[in-house]
């Protein structure tokens, strides 16, 4: 439920509404706006009797949020949320930031070279996995804390903020010490303990859609993070499991405009995981920009053929530079711009 205050409501009116919500056994969430304040009611699973609130002084109207997700919905917040992970790197506005880098951190030389290549082409953030959840227990699992230290080194050399994945609760706190944005991968989208943990940590979170998750599933997972007090969530479309083996995944571009309609949170696209094939990354990246994505995350490796993970879907530096040039032309056509300067 959302309580919309009138233009003339005083601070005392807002506090009275909050006190009433608390007395009803729920949690008030005041949201000051440019013209008026709204107060959200959280903690309810169903419809709430608004008779105690609707007639309070300063209350303009009461809106019952119909979706099972509350705080992430457009009903709760009509305007777009802008999520800033570092000075000058924001998701949800006119500019489209690009996060680039290898699937996993493999060595100092590899991650530093990747960071320089990403920045040279115009990327505004660096990705790279220190902890890697893999389908096989025998596959490369990442370098752990050493990988985080190498990401920090690459950041010092290039100034690019870091986006890297956390796999569990204890690892989330370690990642938070080094990363500017904590990524939760597709396999952890419904790890509710981890969702609550990153919500409490409060750092920006990039939440990837699960491989068999509906859009409502994705938004409900985001709700877990917001319910813990962290509004800095970036959603990510990264492809779904499909019966068709032609590509690794089915890249659901429809999710971008659908999420924009249902939620105020920004959504980025991952054409690397979305297709699993290097030759499909550029066309799907262009399509994602045309569809209205709020950012891109693209895998880039100095030598993709020697990558320890996801080399088949990684661009080399020259390919990534060409991709960025193409994306700028597409962004211009839809009145957007690619953030960063090559």
FIDREN-991630 format. One record per residue (C-alpha): residue in one letter; chain; x, z, y; residue number from 1. Coordinates in steps of 0.05 Angstrom, whole numbers, plus 5000, padded with zeros to 4 digits. Example, Ala and Ser with C-alpha at 12.3 -4.5 7.8 and 13.67 -1.06 7.14 Angstrom:
<filos>
+-----+-------+------+------+------+-----+
! res ! chain !   c1 !   c3 !   c2 !   n !
+-----+-------+------+------+------+-----+
!   A !     A ! 5246 ! 5156 ! 4910 !   1 !
!   S !     A ! 5273 ! 5143 ! 4979 !   2 !
+-----+-------+------+------+------+-----+
</filos>
This chain:
<filos>
+-----+-------+------+------+------+-----+
! res ! chain !   c1 !   c3 !   c2 !   n !
+-----+-------+------+------+------+-----+
!   X !     A ! 5000 ! 5000 ! 5000 !   1 !
!   X !     A ! 5024 ! 4983 ! 5070 !   2 !
!   X !     A ! 4999 ! 5019 ! 5132 !   3 !
!   X !     A ! 5005 ! 4976 ! 5195 !   4 !
!   X !     A ! 5007 ! 5016 ! 5259 !   5 !
!   X !     A ! 4977 ! 4991 ! 5324 !   6 !
!   X !     A ! 5019 ! 4968 ! 5383 !   7 !
!   X !     A ! 5002 ! 5032 ! 5420 !   8 !
!   X !     A ! 5018 ! 5080 ! 5363 !   9 !
!   X !     A ! 5064 ! 5137 ! 5382 !  10 !
!   X !     A ! 5120 ! 5168 ! 5341 !  11 !
!   X !     A ! 5074 ! 5227 ! 5329 !  12 !
!   X !     A ! 5022 ! 5179 ! 5299 !  13 !
!   X !     A ! 5074 ! 5150 ! 5252 !  14 !
!   X !     A ! 5097 ! 5220 ! 5231 !  15 !
!   X !     A ! 5025 ! 5240 ! 5218 !  16 !
!   X !     A ! 5016 ! 5180 ! 5171 !  17 !
!   X !     A ! 5081 ! 5197 ! 5135 !  18 !
!   X !     A ! 5059 ! 5270 ! 5127 !  19 !
!   X !     A ! 4992 ! 5248 ! 5099 !  20 !
!   X !     A ! 5025 ! 5202 ! 5048 !  21 !
!   X !     A ! 5072 ! 5258 ! 5027 !  22 !
!   X !     A ! 5013 ! 5306 ! 5019 !  23 !
!   X !     A ! 4979 ! 5254 ! 4974 !  24 !
!   X !     A ! 5039 ! 5258 ! 4927 !  25 !
!   X !     A ! 5073 ! 5192 ! 4947 !  26 !
!   X !     A ! 5135 ! 5173 ! 4986 !  27 !
!   X !     A ! 5128 ! 5143 ! 5056 !  28 !
!   X !     A ! 5175 ! 5087 ! 5077 !  29 !
!   X !     A ! 5173 ! 5075 ! 5153 !  30 !
!   X !     A ! 5193 ! 5005 ! 5175 !  31 !
!   X !     A ! 5201 ! 4999 ! 5250 !  32 !
!   X !     A ! 5190 ! 4928 ! 5275 !  33 !
!   X !     A ! 5201 ! 4891 ! 5340 !  34 !
!   X !     A ! 5128 ! 4899 ! 5362 !  35 !
!   X !     A ! 5099 ! 4952 ! 5315 !  36 !
!   X !     A ! 5116 ! 4999 ! 5259 !  37 !
!   X !     A ! 5091 ! 4994 ! 5187 !  38 !
!   X !     A ! 5094 ! 5050 ! 5136 !  39 !
!   X !     A ! 5098 ! 5033 ! 5063 !  40 !
!   X !     A ! 5072 ! 5078 ! 5008 !  41 !
!   X !     A ! 5115 ! 5078 ! 4945 !  42 !
!   X !     A ! 5109 ! 5115 ! 4879 !  43 !
!   X !     A ! 5040 ! 5088 ! 4858 !  44 !
!   X !     A ! 5025 ! 5046 ! 4797 !  45 !
!   X !     A ! 4955 ! 5026 ! 4818 !  46 !
!   X !     A ! 4908 ! 5022 ! 4877 !  47 !
!   X !     A ! 4909 ! 5083 ! 4924 !  48 !
!   X !     A ! 4849 ! 5112 ! 4960 !  49 !
!   X !     A ! 4863 ! 5097 ! 5033 !  50 !
!   X !     A ! 4806 ! 5137 ! 5062 !  51 !
!   X !     A ! 4852 ! 5193 ! 5085 !  52 !
!   X !     A ! 4898 ! 5144 ! 5122 !  53 !
!   X !     A ! 4854 ! 5088 ! 5149 !  54 !
!   X !     A ! 4821 ! 5131 ! 5203 !  55 !
!   X !     A ! 4884 ! 5167 ! 5228 !  56 !
!   X !     A ! 4903 ! 5156 ! 5301 !  57 !
!   X !     A ! 4947 ! 5096 ! 5312 !  58 !
!   X !     A ! 4930 ! 5061 ! 5246 !  59 !
!   X !     A ! 4912 ! 4988 ! 5256 !  60 !
!   X !     A ! 4898 ! 4968 ! 5184 !  61 !
!   X !     A ! 4916 ! 4984 ! 5112 !  62 !
!   X !     A ! 4940 ! 4928 ! 5066 !  63 !
!   X !     A ! 4937 ! 4937 ! 4991 !  64 !
!   X !     A ! 4997 ! 4901 ! 4960 !  65 !
!   X !     A ! 4969 ! 4863 ! 4901 !  66 !
!   X !     A ! 5034 ! 4847 ! 4865 !  67 !
!   X !     A ! 5065 ! 4895 ! 4815 !  68 !
!   X !     A ! 5129 ! 4891 ! 4856 !  69 !
!   X !     A ! 5118 ! 4923 ! 4924 !  70 !
!   X !     A ! 5179 ! 4929 ! 4969 !  71 !
!   X !     A ! 5206 ! 4860 ! 4952 !  72 !
!   X !     A ! 5140 ! 4824 ! 4966 !  73 !
!   X !     A ! 5121 ! 4783 ! 5027 !  74 !
!   X !     A ! 5060 ! 4827 ! 5035 !  75 !
!   X !     A ! 5106 ! 4886 ! 5046 !  76 !
!   X !     A ! 5154 ! 4850 ! 5094 !  77 !
!   X !     A ! 5132 ! 4782 ! 5122 !  78 !
!   X !     A ! 5198 ! 4765 ! 5155 !  79 !
!   X !     A ! 5261 ! 4744 ! 5116 !  80 !
!   X !     A ! 5312 ! 4797 ! 5099 !  81 !
!   X !     A ! 5383 ! 4781 ! 5120 !  82 !
!   X !     A ! 5435 ! 4810 ! 5073 !  83 !
!   X !     A ! 5505 ! 4816 ! 5102 !  84 !
!   X !     A ! 5562 ! 4828 ! 5053 !  85 !
!   X !     A ! 5618 ! 4825 ! 5105 !  86 !
!   X !     A ! 5624 ! 4809 ! 5179 !  87 !
!   X !     A ! 5601 ! 4737 ! 5189 !  88 !
!   X !     A ! 5578 ! 4729 ! 5117 !  89 !
!   X !     A ! 5502 ! 4735 ! 5113 !  90 !
!   X !     A ! 5449 ! 4708 ! 5066 !  91 !
!   X !     A ! 5378 ! 4692 ! 5087 !  92 !
!   X !     A ! 5389 ! 4657 ! 5153 !  93 !
!   X !     A ! 5400 ! 4585 ! 5175 !  94 !
!   X !     A ! 5472 ! 4584 ! 5150 !  95 !
!   X !     A ! 5485 ! 4574 ! 5075 !  96 !
!   X !     A ! 5546 ! 4614 ! 5051 !  97 !
!   X !     A ! 5584 ! 4589 ! 4990 !  98 !
!   X !     A ! 5615 ! 4639 ! 4941 !  99 !
!   X !     A ! 5670 ! 4605 ! 4901 ! 100 !
!   X !     A ! 5723 ! 4624 ! 4851 ! 101 !
!   X !     A ! 5738 ! 4627 ! 4776 ! 102 !
!   X !     A ! 5693 ! 4655 ! 4723 ! 103 !
!   X !     A ! 5744 ! 4709 ! 4708 ! 104 !
!   X !     A ! 5808 ! 4736 ! 4738 ! 105 !
!   X !     A ! 5865 ! 4715 ! 4692 ! 106 !
!   X !     A ! 5929 ! 4727 ! 4732 ! 107 !
!   X !     A ! 5954 ! 4740 ! 4802 ! 108 !
!   X !     A ! 5976 ! 4667 ! 4810 ! 109 !
!   X !     A ! 5908 ! 4641 ! 4786 ! 110 !
!   X !     A ! 5863 ! 4684 ! 4829 ! 111 !
!   X !     A ! 5905 ! 4678 ! 4892 ! 112 !
!   X !     A ! 5909 ! 4602 ! 4884 ! 113 !
!   X !     A ! 5833 ! 4600 ! 4873 ! 114 !
!   X !     A ! 5821 ! 4642 ! 4935 ! 115 !
!   X !     A ! 5864 ! 4597 ! 4979 ! 116 !
!   X !     A ! 5830 ! 4534 ! 4951 ! 117 !
!   X !     A ! 5761 ! 4564 ! 4962 ! 118 !
!   X !     A ! 5777 ! 4583 ! 5034 ! 119 !
!   X !     A ! 5810 ! 4517 ! 5050 ! 120 !
!   X !     A ! 5747 ! 4480 ! 5030 ! 121 !
!   X !     A ! 5702 ! 4525 ! 5071 ! 122 !
!   X !     A ! 5677 ! 4579 ! 5022 ! 123 !
!   X !     A ! 5662 ! 4645 ! 5055 ! 124 !
!   X !     A ! 5667 ! 4692 ! 4995 ! 125 !
!   X !     A ! 5708 ! 4697 ! 4931 ! 126 !
!   X !     A ! 5679 ! 4707 ! 4862 ! 127 !
!   X !     A ! 5717 ! 4726 ! 4799 ! 128 !
!   X !     A ! 5701 ! 4770 ! 4740 ! 129 !
!   X !     A ! 5744 ! 4831 ! 4725 ! 130 !
!   X !     A ! 5694 ! 4853 ! 4672 ! 131 !
!   X !     A ! 5663 ! 4797 ! 4630 ! 132 !
!   X !     A ! 5603 ! 4805 ! 4584 ! 133 !
!   X !     A ! 5612 ! 4752 ! 4531 ! 134 !
!   X !     A ! 5568 ! 4728 ! 4474 ! 135 !
!   X !     A ! 5625 ! 4737 ! 4425 ! 136 !
!   X !     A ! 5664 ! 4803 ! 4420 ! 137 !
!   X !     A ! 5727 ! 4762 ! 4407 ! 138 !
!   X !     A ! 5724 ! 4723 ! 4472 ! 139 !
!   X !     A ! 5764 ! 4742 ! 4534 ! 140 !
!   X !     A ! 5731 ! 4803 ! 4564 ! 141 !
!   X !     A ! 5767 ! 4805 ! 4631 ! 142 !
!   X !     A ! 5825 ! 4846 ! 4658 ! 143 !
!   X !     A ! 5785 ! 4907 ! 4679 ! 144 !
!   X !     A ! 5813 ! 4949 ! 4735 ! 145 !
!   X !     A ! 5875 ! 4905 ! 4740 ! 146 !
!   X !     A ! 5829 ! 4847 ! 4754 ! 147 !
!   X !     A ! 5797 ! 4886 ! 4811 ! 148 !
!   X !     A ! 5865 ! 4901 ! 4840 ! 149 !
!   X !     A ! 5882 ! 4827 ! 4838 ! 150 !
!   X !     A ! 5817 ! 4810 ! 4873 ! 151 !
!   X !     A ! 5836 ! 4860 ! 4927 ! 152 !
!   X !     A ! 5903 ! 4825 ! 4934 ! 153 !
!   X !     A ! 5869 ! 4757 ! 4941 ! 154 !
!   X !     A ! 5823 ! 4787 ! 4994 ! 155 !
!   X !     A ! 5883 ! 4813 ! 5033 ! 156 !
!   X !     A ! 5916 ! 4744 ! 5031 ! 157 !
!   X !     A ! 5855 ! 4703 ! 5050 ! 158 !
!   X !     A ! 5805 ! 4751 ! 5083 ! 159 !
!   X !     A ! 5750 ! 4729 ! 5036 ! 160 !
!   X !     A ! 5700 ! 4784 ! 5016 ! 161 !
!   X !     A ! 5694 ! 4797 ! 4941 ! 162 !
!   X !     A ! 5634 ! 4787 ! 4895 ! 163 !
!   X !     A ! 5647 ! 4812 ! 4825 ! 164 !
!   X !     A ! 5606 ! 4837 ! 4766 ! 165 !
!   X !     A ! 5591 ! 4908 ! 4742 ! 166 !
!   X !     A ! 5571 ! 4917 ! 4669 ! 167 !
!   X !     A ! 5552 ! 4990 ! 4664 ! 168 !
!   X !     A ! 5539 ! 5052 ! 4706 ! 169 !
!   X !     A ! 5611 ! 5079 ! 4708 ! 170 !
!   X !     A ! 5639 ! 5009 ! 4721 ! 171 !
!   X !     A ! 5591 ! 5000 ! 4780 ! 172 !
!   X !     A ! 5625 ! 5056 ! 4818 ! 173 !
!   X !     A ! 5694 ! 5026 ! 4803 ! 174 !
!   X !     A ! 5671 ! 4957 ! 4825 ! 175 !
!   X !     A ! 5641 ! 4987 ! 4889 ! 176 !
!   X !     A ! 5711 ! 5011 ! 4909 ! 177 !
!   X !     A ! 5737 ! 4940 ! 4911 ! 178 !
!   X !     A ! 5678 ! 4892 ! 4919 ! 179 !
!   X !     A ! 5638 ! 4875 ! 4981 ! 180 !
!   X !     A ! 5579 ! 4855 ! 4937 ! 181 !
!   X !     A ! 5564 ! 4879 ! 4866 ! 182 !
!   X !     A ! 5540 ! 4825 ! 4819 ! 183 !
!   X !     A ! 5493 ! 4841 ! 4762 ! 184 !
!   X !     A ! 5495 ! 4785 ! 4711 ! 185 !
!   X !     A ! 5438 ! 4753 ! 4673 ! 186 !
!   X !     A ! 5449 ! 4797 ! 4612 ! 187 !
!   X !     A ! 5441 ! 4860 ! 4656 ! 188 !
!   X !     A ! 5381 ! 4838 ! 4697 ! 189 !
!   X !     A ! 5337 ! 4887 ! 4659 ! 190 !
!   X !     A ! 5389 ! 4942 ! 4650 ! 191 !
!   X !     A ! 5345 ! 4992 ! 4687 ! 192 !
!   X !     A ! 5397 ! 5047 ! 4688 ! 193 !
!   X !     A ! 5447 ! 5000 ! 4720 ! 194 !
!   X !     A ! 5395 ! 4975 ! 4770 ! 195 !
!   X !     A ! 5382 ! 5047 ! 4792 ! 196 !
!   X !     A ! 5456 ! 5061 ! 4797 ! 197 !
!   X !     A ! 5471 ! 5003 ! 4844 ! 198 !
!   X !     A ! 5409 ! 5022 ! 4883 ! 199 !
!   X !     A ! 5439 ! 5091 ! 4895 ! 200 !
!   X !     A ! 5508 ! 5063 ! 4911 ! 201 !
!   X !     A ! 5478 ! 5023 ! 4968 ! 202 !
!   X !     A ! 5526 ! 4964 ! 4970 ! 203 !
!   X !     A ! 5498 ! 4893 ! 4972 ! 204 !
!   X !     A ! 5477 ! 4869 ! 4903 ! 205 !
!   X !     A ! 5474 ! 4798 ! 4876 ! 206 !
!   X !     A ! 5422 ! 4800 ! 4821 ! 207 !
!   X !     A ! 5421 ! 4741 ! 4772 ! 208 !
!   X !     A ! 5359 ! 4719 ! 4737 ! 209 !
!   X !     A ! 5359 ! 4733 ! 4662 ! 210 !
!   X !     A ! 5364 ! 4674 ! 4614 ! 211 !
!   X !     A ! 5292 ! 4684 ! 4590 ! 212 !
!   X !     A ! 5263 ! 4720 ! 4651 ! 213 !
!   X !     A ! 5203 ! 4700 ! 4691 ! 214 !
!   X !     A ! 5206 ! 4702 ! 4767 ! 215 !
!   X !     A ! 5162 ! 4764 ! 4764 ! 216 !
!   X !     A ! 5212 ! 4796 ! 4717 ! 217 !
!   X !     A ! 5267 ! 4781 ! 4768 ! 218 !
!   X !     A ! 5228 ! 4810 ! 4826 ! 219 !
!   X !     A ! 5210 ! 4873 ! 4787 ! 220 !
!   X !     A ! 5284 ! 4883 ! 4772 ! 221 !
!   X !     A ! 5299 ! 4877 ! 4846 ! 222 !
!   X !     A ! 5244 ! 4928 ! 4859 ! 223 !
!   X !     A ! 5284 ! 4979 ! 4819 ! 224 !
!   X !     A ! 5342 ! 4971 ! 4867 ! 225 !
!   X !     A ! 5299 ! 4975 ! 4930 ! 226 !
!   X !     A ! 5261 ! 5035 ! 4902 ! 227 !
!   X !     A ! 5327 ! 5073 ! 4901 ! 228 !
!   X !     A ! 5336 ! 5059 ! 4976 ! 229 !
!   X !     A ! 5381 ! 4998 ! 4974 ! 230 !
!   X !     A ! 5348 ! 4938 ! 5011 ! 231 !
!   X !     A ! 5411 ! 4894 ! 5007 ! 232 !
!   X !     A ! 5392 ! 4850 ! 4948 ! 233 !
!   X !     A ! 5408 ! 4776 ! 4939 ! 234 !
!   X !     A ! 5371 ! 4741 ! 4882 ! 235 !
!   X !     A ! 5404 ! 4686 ! 4842 ! 236 !
!   X !     A ! 5376 ! 4628 ! 4801 ! 237 !
!   X !     A ! 5427 ! 4611 ! 4747 ! 238 !
!   X !     A ! 5388 ! 4573 ! 4694 ! 239 !
!   X !     A ! 5344 ! 4589 ! 4635 ! 240 !
!   X !     A ! 5352 ! 4581 ! 4560 ! 241 !
!   X !     A ! 5318 ! 4517 ! 4537 ! 242 !
!   X !     A ! 5304 ! 4480 ! 4473 ! 243 !
!   X !     A ! 5342 ! 4420 ! 4501 ! 244 !
!   X !     A ! 5417 ! 4422 ! 4485 ! 245 !
!   X !     A ! 5436 ! 4366 ! 4532 ! 246 !
!   X !     A ! 5458 ! 4418 ! 4584 ! 247 !
!   X !     A ! 5478 ! 4491 ! 4575 ! 248 !
!   X !     A ! 5416 ! 4516 ! 4612 ! 249 !
!   X !     A ! 5353 ! 4491 ! 4647 ! 250 !
!   X !     A ! 5368 ! 4498 ! 4722 ! 251 !
!   X !     A ! 5302 ! 4520 ! 4751 ! 252 !
!   X !     A ! 5304 ! 4495 ! 4823 ! 253 !
!   X !     A ! 5230 ! 4509 ! 4831 ! 254 !
!   X !     A ! 5248 ! 4583 ! 4832 ! 255 !
!   X !     A ! 5277 ! 4575 ! 4901 ! 256 !
!   X !     A ! 5213 ! 4557 ! 4940 ! 257 !
!   X !     A ! 5171 ! 4601 ! 4894 ! 258 !
!   X !     A ! 5214 ! 4662 ! 4909 ! 259 !
!   X !     A ! 5212 ! 4646 ! 4984 ! 260 !
!   X !     A ! 5137 ! 4646 ! 4980 ! 261 !
!   X !     A ! 5132 ! 4712 ! 4941 ! 262 !
!   X !     A ! 5190 ! 4752 ! 4969 ! 263 !
!   X !     A ! 5228 ! 4764 ! 5033 ! 264 !
!   X !     A ! 5294 ! 4771 ! 4996 ! 265 !
!   X !     A ! 5345 ! 4714 ! 4999 ! 266 !
!   X !     A ! 5358 ! 4672 ! 4937 ! 267 !
!   X !     A ! 5423 ! 4636 ! 4920 ! 268 !
!   X !     A ! 5435 ! 4583 ! 4867 ! 269 !
!   X !     A ! 5488 ! 4579 ! 4813 ! 270 !
!   X !     A ! 5494 ! 4506 ! 4791 ! 271 !
!   X !     A ! 5555 ! 4522 ! 4749 ! 272 !
!   X !     A ! 5518 ! 4567 ! 4700 ! 273 !
!   X !     A ! 5455 ! 4528 ! 4713 ! 274 !
!   X !     A ! 5483 ! 4466 ! 4680 ! 275 !
!   X !     A ! 5546 ! 4488 ! 4643 ! 276 !
!   X !     A ! 5578 ! 4420 ! 4656 ! 277 !
!   X !     A ! 5627 ! 4403 ! 4710 ! 278 !
!   X !     A ! 5597 ! 4334 ! 4724 ! 279 !
!   X !     A ! 5529 ! 4365 ! 4737 ! 280 !
!   X !     A ! 5552 ! 4418 ! 4786 ! 281 !
!   X !     A ! 5556 ! 4374 ! 4848 ! 282 !
!   X !     A ! 5488 ! 4340 ! 4842 ! 283 !
!   X !     A ! 5453 ! 4405 ! 4826 ! 284 !
!   X !     A ! 5488 ! 4440 ! 4884 ! 285 !
!   X !     A ! 5463 ! 4385 ! 4930 ! 286 !
!   X !     A ! 5393 ! 4392 ! 4901 ! 287 !
!   X !     A ! 5394 ! 4468 ! 4911 ! 288 !
!   X !     A ! 5411 ! 4460 ! 4985 ! 289 !
!   X !     A ! 5355 ! 4409 ! 4993 ! 290 !
!   X !     A ! 5307 ! 4458 ! 4958 ! 291 !
!   X !     A ! 5323 ! 4512 ! 5009 ! 292 !
!   X !     A ! 5372 ! 4559 ! 4975 ! 293 !
!   X !     A ! 5403 ! 4614 ! 5018 ! 294 !
!   X !     A ! 5472 ! 4607 ! 4988 ! 295 !
!   X !     A ! 5511 ! 4579 ! 4929 ! 296 !
!   X !     A ! 5558 ! 4609 ! 4878 ! 297 !
!   X !     A ! 5605 ! 4557 ! 4847 ! 298 !
!   X !     A ! 5660 ! 4565 ! 4796 ! 299 !
!   X !     A ! 5728 ! 4538 ! 4819 ! 300 !
!   X !     A ! 5792 ! 4543 ! 4779 ! 301 !
!   X !     A ! 5862 ! 4514 ! 4795 ! 302 !
!   X !     A ! 5866 ! 4487 ! 4723 ! 303 !
!   X !     A ! 5797 ! 4487 ! 4692 ! 304 !
!   X !     A ! 5823 ! 4459 ! 4625 ! 305 !
!   X !     A ! 5865 ! 4521 ! 4617 ! 306 !
!   X !     A ! 5812 ! 4571 ! 4638 ! 307 !
!   X !     A ! 5799 ! 4630 ! 4591 ! 308 !
!   X !     A ! 5724 ! 4626 ! 4605 ! 309 !
!   X !     A ! 5675 ! 4574 ! 4630 ! 310 !
!   X !     A ! 5727 ! 4520 ! 4643 ! 311 !
!   X !     A ! 5678 ! 4465 ! 4624 ! 312 !
!   X !     A ! 5634 ! 4482 ! 4684 ! 313 !
!   X !     A ! 5690 ! 4497 ! 4734 ! 314 !
!   X !     A ! 5710 ! 4449 ! 4790 ! 315 !
!   X !     A ! 5783 ! 4439 ! 4807 ! 316 !
!   X !     A ! 5803 ! 4449 ! 4881 ! 317 !
!   X !     A ! 5797 ! 4375 ! 4899 ! 318 !
!   X !     A ! 5729 ! 4370 ! 4867 ! 319 !
!   X !     A ! 5706 ! 4432 ! 4903 ! 320 !
!   X !     A ! 5730 ! 4405 ! 4970 ! 321 !
!   X !     A ! 5690 ! 4341 ! 4958 ! 322 !
!   X !     A ! 5630 ! 4382 ! 4937 ! 323 !
!   X !     A ! 5632 ! 4421 ! 5002 ! 324 !
!   X !     A ! 5634 ! 4356 ! 5042 ! 325 !
!   X !     A ! 5573 ! 4331 ! 5006 ! 326 !
!   X !     A ! 5536 ! 4397 ! 5016 ! 327 !
!   X !     A ! 5548 ! 4394 ! 5091 ! 328 !
!   X !     A ! 5514 ! 4326 ! 5095 ! 329 !
!   X !     A ! 5454 ! 4350 ! 5055 ! 330 !
!   X !     A ! 5449 ! 4414 ! 5096 ! 331 !
!   X !     A ! 5448 ! 4373 ! 5160 ! 332 !
!   X !     A ! 5390 ! 4332 ! 5133 ! 333 !
!   X !     A ! 5347 ! 4394 ! 5123 ! 334 !
!   X !     A ! 5366 ! 4428 ! 5189 ! 335 !
!   X !     A ! 5413 ! 4478 ! 5156 ! 336 !
!   X !     A ! 5488 ! 4486 ! 5158 ! 337 !
!   X !     A ! 5541 ! 4506 ! 5108 ! 338 !
!   X !     A ! 5574 ! 4570 ! 5132 ! 339 !
!   X !     A ! 5649 ! 4569 ! 5141 ! 340 !
!   X !     A ! 5698 ! 4518 ! 5166 ! 341 !
!   X !     A ! 5742 ! 4475 ! 5122 ! 342 !
+-----+-------+------+------+------+-----+
</filos>
